[in-house]
Amino acid sequence: MELRARSLFEQTADSLCALIFPGPCALCHEPLEEAGALDVCSACWGKLEPWNGPACSRCGLPFASERALDATEPLCADCRQGEFQFDAARSFGVYRDPLRRAILHLKFRPRERWGRRLGGLLARTWESNPEIFERDRATIVPVPLHQGRQRERGYNQAEALARGMIRALGEKKPVPRLEAKCLVKTRATEPQTGLSVAERRENVRGAFAVSSLISIKDRAVVLVDDVMTTGATLSACTAALKARGARRVVAVTLARASPQFPDVPVDDQRRE
């Protein structure tokens, strides 16, 4: 039986009830002491901390030891081997709780509004890496979902993050330009979970294209996504952007997954 669409009145009534009688925090499940917190308590928001430890100077991969910084140019193995297409990358934090749970809620539950708050964390990453991001000339491009997947979710979580980031950056001028429809995913791909590095790269090879309606020639592009694992998706997007003339591509993600910091139960590793 087809489900009946909820009326505007029903949606408004539910929202008012949530404001008057807030439920438990979506992350820690403790009772919310006040409403209007996007279903997350202030303690959990405060635990979404950036990675401030040693990291690869090019892709931002967190290092488990300060000894990695003893090198003349501290690079991870992938960057030394030139595996990535993008010019640089940075992530707000490590893909582990509670940031991991926040991202999973954003991706797989109807929590598009979280993008505004979580996008503010990306703005902090941007502001703390001025040598990487060209604020006055940057074009913001979210990593797209295939149209079928986006219909399922109702929105693209990368675009929600990008809009939240730009909103936070808008407090200072100039404001970067958003091109939400710049990249298109031309075909559906298998979930990356469980694939080897080589399989991940092959899975997304040629899966992205730049819209013919948008010119990015000689532009500096900032790619936005929720999580970077092997960098295969971001590299495939970069290849499409540079093929259409992008001068420079930098990636920024909310979290970076790394085997050096394991904290992901198998049943939660659901990725586009």
Order of alpha helices (4+ residues) and beta strands (2+ residues): alpha-alpha-alpha-beta-alpha-alpha-beta-alpha-alpha-beta-beta-alpha-beta-beta-alpha-beta
